[in-house]
Amino acid sequence: MELREFQGHIRRLASLPETRASVVSCYLRVEGGRLKHRRVFANRVEELRRSFAGEDAQLFEKALVPIERFLSEELHRGSKGVAIFSRAGRQPFFLALQFYVPLPTWMAADTLPNIYHLVELKDTYWRFVVLVCSQDTARIVSVNLGTVTLDLLRERPELRQRLGREWTKEHFQKHRTTRTQQFIGDTVKALSGTMAAGRYDHLILAGDPKMTASVRRVLPSHVAERLVGVIRKSGRSGSWEIVAESIAAFVEAEHKESKATAEELQRRLRTGGLAVAGTRPSYWALKLGQVETLVMSTEYSPRPGWVCRGCRLDRTVEQSPSRCPACGSRELEHLRIREAMLRLAEQRGCQVELVRDSGTMVRLGGVGCLLRFRPGEARRGPARARIVRDRSYSYSYSDSGVAEGRFGS
């Protein structure tokens, strides 16, 4: 699956209209064309089944039918993970996605699809190019979400053995060196074209150490700055083995990039740059379309907020009141903050960085945003701070760029 297609699926899920019927979100690990944890899946289905009654129970059972059919008939043998979303009722919905990288075994039923693990998959595996070099060949491989989508093989032209007959040893060695340099130059030119055409931002070199060192020396600056790893392998190593190792190397590089983004968030907050941190400021910056990058710890697990089904008033934190203060409705439901933030980010085309094992993100409350802009033109002096209101929540921006918020009309 190409990344652009995958992003389209995520955006479609993030924008799915809410109905009374629950969306069943399934993330399952697959092995050899079968579920790896079938019993865990079955137990989870039973747990969810017991949570429904009446018409809701009927809708849940109808949503399960296409899921079971897909799992019994449509799994690919090479798949390692599958994500399925199913809803019955007046606006039925079904989407099944298969991947060549593993997913956790996880299942939920809610009025909106749960997209966290898809966003995590996109952020972790993204896409990159591997250049696999040996003395005789160069293989340019593009990897999208763990799947090889392009495999170009370049073979080194044969060098006729004329040593001892027409050439001296020195002449032969010089000619061989020239041909090697030409081969490397042609390979780098093809690599640059592939990365430009596919808009790839990351490169890994792999294979024979001497060849990768030679390639690295002649990489153009705009390609060299995208290099995130070098894998030392002999020319006898299989290309698929190298691709598997390159995925692990890329995941580690992505982990470092995510931590760097968290440090950039902290730097901007300290220096008065365009950034906010914490649940409420981040949520409302997303609502107002100010966010360039949503930065979220993988351990981030905020308390639920609430939303009114009558007037759609929502609040990120606070205990749910008995009735909506805006319209008086008693139809209030939980607002799952993490999922709501991810939906807003995907709907608005924001970049999402999920950060593992980051003390910085813990100190910042688990979530923050790098902003595109502040609301309105900046004016000097604290008395000119700008006030932004969105229903029940307002926050002010001082010239430091850090938001301070409060509830109230």
N, C-alpha and C positions, 0 to 999 in steps of 0.2 A: 504494500500500500504506500503510495506517495504521501509525503508529509502534507502537501496542500489538500489532498482528499481527506486525510485524517483530521486536519484542522477544521474542514468543513463539517465533518461529522460532530466534532465537539461543539462547534458553534450552533449547529442544529439542535443538539441536546440542551445546550444552555438557553436556547430561545423557545423551547417547547412550551406551549401554553398550558397552564395548570387547569386540571379538571378535578371532579370529585374522585374519579377512579385513580387508584395508586399506580405509579410506575414501578415495576419490579426491576431493580438494577442488580445484575449478576456479574461478578468478576470471578473467573474460574481458571485454575491451572490445569493444563492439558498435557498428556504424555502419550505418544503413540496413537493418537486419534481417539483417546478416551479421557474422561475426567480422572485426574490424579487423586482427588479426595471426594469421591462420590458419596461416602457416608456423611462427611461433614456437610456437603450440599443438601443431602436428604434431611438431615437433622435441622438445618437452618430453615428449610421449607416448612417443616412441621412447626417450628417456633413461630414463624410468620403466620401460618395458617390459624394457629390458636389465637392470634391477636385480632382476627377479623370476625365479624358476625353479619348476618342478614345479607343485604345486597352487596356490601363491601366484600364479603367472603366469596360471593359468586363472581364478582369482577376479578378478584385475586386468582381464583381457580381458572378462569378463562385466560388470564394473562400468562399462566403457567403452561398452557397447552403448546403454544408455538416455541417456548423455550425448550421443553422436553423433546419436541419434534426435531428442533435444530441440533440438540446434543446427541440425539440418536442417529441422525442421518447426514449432517452437514459438516462435522468436524474434519479438518484436514490432518493427515498423519504428521505433517511437519510442524503443526501449530504447538506453541507452548503456553499460550494464554488466550482466553476469549472473554469478550465483554458483551453482554446481552442486555437490552432494554426492551421491556414489553409492557403494554397497557391495553386493557380491554375497554368496553364502554362505547359511548357515542363518538368519541374521537380516538379510535384505536391507533396504536403506534407499535412498531417493532423494528429494532435495529440490532444486528449481530456483527461483531468485528472480531477477526482472528489475527493473532500476532505471533511472530517467531521469537518473542522474548516472553519470559514468565510474568504472570500476574498473580496477585494474592487470591486466595479463595475467600470471597466476601460477598454478602448479599443483603439487600435492604428493599423495603417497599415504602414509598413516600409519594406525595402528590407531584414531586418533580424528580427527574433523574439525578442520581448522584454521579458527578463527573470527576471527583477528586483523583481517582486512580488513573483515569485517562490523561488528565493534566500532568500527573506525576510521570506517566509513561512518556509523554511528549517531551517533558523537561529533561528527563534522564537520558533517553536514547537519541532524541533529536535526529540528526543526520550528518554524515561525514564521508570523506573520501579516504581510501587507503591506497597507497602506491606500494605494491609488493615487487621488490627488485631482486633479481639474481644476476649472475654473470651473463646469461644468455637471453633473458626475457624480462619484461616489465608488465605488470598487471595493474590496471587502474580499476578499482572496485568502489562503487558508491553504495553506502549502507543507509537505508532509511528505516528507522524504528526497528533496527535489528535484522532487517531483511535486505539481502543483496538485490539491488534493482538495476545495476549496470556493471558489466564485467568486460573490460577491453583488454585484449592481450596484444602486446607488441613484442615481436621477436627480433633479436639482434641479427643483422645480415651476416651470412657466413663469410669467414675469412679464409680464402684459399691457402692451402699449405704449400707455399712456394719456397720455404726456407731450405737452403742448401742447393737449390737448383738455379733460381733466378735472383733471389734476394740474399743479402747478408743477414746475419742475426740481428744486427742493429737496425737495419732497414725494416725488417719484419716487426720488431718490437715497436718502432716508431709508428708504423702503419696501424698496428693493432691499437695503440694508444689513441691515435686519431679517430679510428672507427668507434672506439668506446666512448670518447667524448661526444662524437656526433650522435651516437645512440642515446646517450644521457640527455643531450640537448633536445633531441626530437621528442623524447619521453616527457621532459619537463614542459615542452610547448603543448603537448597533448593534454597533460595534467592541468595546465593553466586554463586551457580551453574548456575542459570538462567542468572545472570548478566555477568558471565564469558563467557557462551556459546553465548549470544547475543551481547557481547561487549558493554554493556550499561555503560555509564559514569555518570549517574545521578539516584538518588534514593530519593523517598519521602515516609515517613512513615505516615500512617493515621489510624484512628479508636480509640479504647478505650485508653484513656490516660495512664492508668496503664500498659497495654500491650505494647504500643509503647515505654514507658520508659524502660520496662524490655528488650525489643528487642534492644533498642539503647545501653544498657549497655554491651551487649555481641556481638555486631557487630565486625567482624574482622577489623583491621585497614584499609585494602585495600578497604573494603566496606564502612566503616564509613566516609572515606574521600570523598566519592561520594554523601553523604547525603546533599540534598539542601533544604529540608523543612520537617516540621512535621505538620500534620493537626489533630487537636483535635476534635474527633467525638465520639458520643456514639455508642455502639455496635448495636443499632437499625437502624442506618443510612444505606441507600441502597448503594451498591457498586458503582452504576453508578453515584449517587450524589457525592460520594467521588472522583471518577475519574474526574468529571467535576471540582471540586474544586482543585484537584491536577494539572490539566492543568493550571489553573490560577496561582497557586503557582509556577509552573515550569516556566511560562512565566516571572514572576517577578524575579525568580532566574537567568534566562537567561539575563534579562535586567541588573542585577548587574554584571554578568560575562562580558558582553559586555563593560560596563563602566570600569571594571578592565583592560580589554584589551587595552582600550584607554589610561588609566593611564600608562600601561606598554610601550605603544608606546612613550608616552611623556618622560618616564624615560630613555628609550634607546636613544632617541634623545639628552637628556641632558647629558648623561654619555658617549656618543660616541659609543653606541652599534649598532647593525645591524638594522637600521631603516631609513626610509625616510618619508617625509610628504609633502603634496601639490600635485597638479594635475600632473604637468610635471614629477617630480621625480618618483611618484607612477606609472604613466602610463608606463614609460620606464623601470622601474624595473620589471613590469609585462611582458613587451615585451621580456625582456632578461631572463626570467625564474628565477629570483632571489628571488621571494616572497614566504614566508611561510604562512603569513596571511595578507589578505587585510582587512583593518579597514576603515569603511565608515560610515559617519553620515547619518541617514535617511533623513536629510534635505539637503544633498549635492546635488547641482544642478548647475554644471559648465556650462559655455558657450560652445557652440559647437566648435569643431575643424573642420578640413576638411581633406578629403582624395581624392587622384587622382584616377579615375577609370582606367586610362591608365597604370601607373606604380606602383600604390598602395602606393605612398608616402603619409605619414600622419603626421599631426601636431596637437598637443593638443589644443593650443590657438594661436591666431592671426586671423585677419580678412582674409577671403578667398581671395586669389589673383585672378586676371583675368585669369591666366593660371599657370600650374604647373611649378615651377622653375627647376625641374629636367628633365622633358620630353617635356614640352611645351604644353601638352594637356589642353584643356579648359573644359574637363569633370570632374569637381570637385563637390563633394557633401559634405553635413554636416557629421561630425563624432560626434556621440552622446557619449560623453566621459564616462559617468557613465555606460551606457550599454556596451561600448567597454571594460572597465575595468572588469566588471563582466564576460563577455564572456572569456576574457583572463584568469581570475582566475579559472573559471570552466574548461576550456580546459586543464589547467596545474595542476589541482587537488589541488589548494590552498584552505585553509580555508578562509571563509568570515565571518567577524563580522560586523553586522549592529548595530550602536549605536544610541539610542534615547536620546534626551535632554542632550547632553554632551557639556558643555562649553569648555572642553579640545579639542574636535574635531573641534569646531568652531575656536578656536585659531590656530589650525594646518591646517586650510584651508579645513576642511571637509573630508579629506581622507589621509591615510597614509598606510605604509606597514611595517610589521615585516619581515626581510629578512633572507633567509637561508644562504647566503654567499655574499661576495663582488666579483666582477669580477677580478680574478687574485689574486696572493699572495700579502699581504700587505707589504709595505716597509716603513721604518721609514723616516720621514722628509717630509715637504710639497713639496719639489722639486721632490719627487718621487711619487706624486699623480698619480693614475691610470686614464687613459682616456678611456672612452667607447663611441663608436660611433654607431649610427644606423640611416643610411640615413641622414636626415636633422637635427638630434638633437644629441648633445653630452653632457655628463655630467661627472664631475670628482669626485672621492671619495678621500677625505683626510682621515687620520687615525681616525678622529672623527666618520666616518661612515655616515656623512650627505652629501647628494648629492647636488651639485650646478650645474645647467644646463644652457645651452644657445642654441639658434638656429644658424644654419650655417653649412657649409660643413667642 
